[in-house]
Amino acid sequence: MKLTVKDRIKIYILPQLIRVFLIFGINIENLVKISSLKKSIMLAQANELGEMKEEKAEKSQNIYAITILTGGIFMLAIEALLGLALKKRGHNVIFIIDDNALPIHESKKLGKEKTWDYQSYSSFIFASKFFKNLKLKYIPLSTFIGKEIDDFWFTKKGLNRYFKLLY
């Protein structure tokens, strides 16, 4: 599946342009008011947040975090900030992003069934680009399901048992 030209511009081109604005000290305050630019601005600012000094914890841990709303910029920002804080303390944080592996997704709304796959795909591309810009590790959920990690099997049945997923 391919992103539309409009979404490719928002995810790959506009963030670079906004970064140039930030580098030259151009005020982007008015750009934030344009709702269609919010994700692009987030991606541009993520590069700056990803450049941080790490402090080692006494005991580093592997932490796997399943994102809640990959298309929702507020939740994604909160999860990313928590991940950055854990990473700064020396932990190995890996986000698990739904790449349409499960039949549920926040963008799947009744009456819009034809766009479900594209919306999930677009959300996955945005979230993965955001985490990449922050220099946070991530893996798609589809590659994670069925792997044994820390004595826990992540299968659809296991996820349903622990997280009460309904489908």
N, C-alpha and C positions, 0 to 999 in steps of 0.2 A: 504494500500500500504506500502511496506517495502523499506527501503533504500538498495542499493547494499552494499556489504561488503566493497568495496572501499570507498564509501561515508560515511559509518558508521565509518570507521577508521579515515577519515579526520575530521569528526565532533566530535567524542567522544574520540578517543584514542590519536591521534597526538597532540591536544591541551594540554592534560595532560603531555605528554612527553616534549613538548616545555616549559611548565610552570616549570618543573623540571630543564631544562636547565637554565631558567631565575633565578630560586631560587639559583642555584649554581654558578651564574655569568658566565655561558658559553655564549660566543658571538654567537648570532643567525643571525648575519648580512649576512652570506653566504646563510643561509636558505631562506631568503627573495627573493633571486634571482631565486629560484625554484618555478615556477608559480603554481604548484599543491599544494604547502604548504601555499600559501598566506592566504587562509581562515582559516586554522588551526592556523596560527600565530595570526591572528586577534582575534580568539576565546580565545587564551591563554592570549593575552594582555588585553582583555576585562575585565577579572577578576580584574586586577589591577585598571583599570579605574572606575570600579563600586564601589570601596572602597573610598568614598570621604565624606568629611564633608559637611553637608547641612546648608545653611543659609536661614532663613525664610524671605519671602517677606512680605510686609505689608498686602497684600490680596492674599491668595493662590487661584489659579484657576485650574479647571480641563481642561486639554488640550488633545485633541484627534488628533493624527497625523497619516495620512494614508501614509504608506511607498510607495515610488515610484518604486524602483527597488530592490526587495528583494534578487535577485541573484547577483546584482552588488555590489561588495564590496566597491567601492568608494562612491556611493550614500548612502549606508547603514551606512557607517562610518560617513558621514556628518550629516545624520539624527540623528544618535545616539549621536553625540557630541552636537547637538542642544538640544536633549532631556536631556542629562546630565546637560547642562548649566541651562535649565529651572528647572530641579529637584533640582539642587544645590540652586536655589533661592526659593525653597519651594513649587513649583507647582506640582500638581499631573499629570504626563505625562503618557498617555496610547497610545501605538502604535497599529495601526490596520494593521495586516499583511494579505495579500491575500493568502488564503489557497486553491487556485483554485476555489474560489466561483464565480468569474467572468470569462466570456469567453475570456478575453484578458490577456496577460501576456508578459513580455519582452522576455521570452525564447520561446514563441510559434512562431516558424518560419515556413514559407511555405516549404513544402517538408519533414518536420520532424514531421508530425502530430502524428505518433505513440509514440513519446517521450514527447508530450506536458504535459500530466498528471504527469509523473514522474519528469520532470524538474521543474514544478510548486511545486510539493510536496517537492522535494529536496531543492529548494530555501526557502520554508516556514520553513523547519526543521532548515536550517542554520540560517535564520534570527531570529527565535524564540530562538535558543540556544545562539546566539550573544546577544540579548536583555536580556536574563536570566542571562548571565555572567556579564553583565553591571548592573544588578539589576534594570532594567527598566521594567515597566509593559507592557504587550502586550496582545491582544486578536485576535483570528482569525476573518477574515472578515465575514465568514459564520455565526458566532454566533452574530455578530454585526448587520447584515442586518435585518431590521424589528424592531429593538429596538428603543424606543423613548429616546433620550438623549438631554437634554437641548433644548427642544421644536423643535427638528429637526428629521424628520423621515429618517433613512438611509435605503432606499429600492433600488432595482436595478433601478426603475424608478426615484427615487429621486437622486441617484448618477448620473444617466445619465443626468438629468436636470441641476444639479449643476456643474458637471465635464465634461460634453459632451462626455461621454463614447460611443464609437461606437461598435456595435456588430450585 
